[in-house]
Amino acid sequence: MFGGLVTLPIERHGAVTSIAIRPIRYVDTEFFRATQWWLNWAFWLGSALSLCVAAILAWRRPESPEVRTLALTLILINIGEISFR
């Protein structure tokens, strides 16, 4: 699928022309390579802040089952994101 030419017919004002394009994977684009470093930092920063919020919630309201459930949910989401990244 990637790398081969794809010919597309285009109709404009009654005249049909065709263009050939070569699809490339998104991860091979310059935009992806240029922005990947800050997306990686944003992921780790967001994960750390989420874990901090979970810790503060569990520390401030340990008797509340709703808060414990929320803190556990935040922790499990982070474990899942980091494990399957």
N, C-alpha and C positions, 0 to 999 in steps of 0.2 A: 504494500500500500504506500509506504513512504519511499520517496526517491524516484518513482516513475512519473512520467508526464501525464497530466490529465488535460484533455481538450474539452473546452466548454464553448458551446455555441452561444453567441450573443446577437440578439435582434435589436436593431436601432433604426427607427424611421423606415421600416420595411426591408432593410438590407441585413442579411445574416452574415456575420463574420464569426470567426472562432479564435480563441486565445488558448495557449497552452501554459499551464502552471505546473510547478513541481512542489508538492506539499512536503513540508519538513516538520519534524517533531517540535513541539513547543519548547522542550528542554534544550534544544539545540539552537535556539534563537539568542541573539545578543541581549535582548531585553531580559530574558530569564536569567542569564548568567550575571548580568549587571545588578539585578535586584535580589539575588538569592542570599547574599550575605546579610542584608538587613532584615529579610524575612526570617532568617534563622535566629538572629538576635531577638526579634520581636516574639518569636515562639518561646524561647527560653525565658525571656522577661515576663511574658504573660503566664507561663507555667509557675514561675517562682512567686509572682504576686498572688496567683490563685491559691497556692499552698500556704502563703502567709495569711491570707484571708481565712482559710480553713483553720489554721492554728489559732488565730485571734478569736474566731467564733467559738471554737471548742474551749479555749481558755476562759473566755468571759462568761459563757453560759453553759457550763458542763451538765447542768441538771435538766436542760430542755431537750426532749427527744427530737423535736423539729430541727434544732440547731445541730445536734449530733448527726442527724441524717443529712443535712445540708453539707456539713464538713466532710462526712464520709463520701458523699457524692462528688465534691470537689477533688478530693484525694484520688478517688477511683478514676475519675475522668483524666487526671494528670498521669496516673500510672498507665492507663490505656493509650493515651497519646504518645507517651514517651516509649512505651514498649513496642508499638506498632508503627513507629515513624520510619 
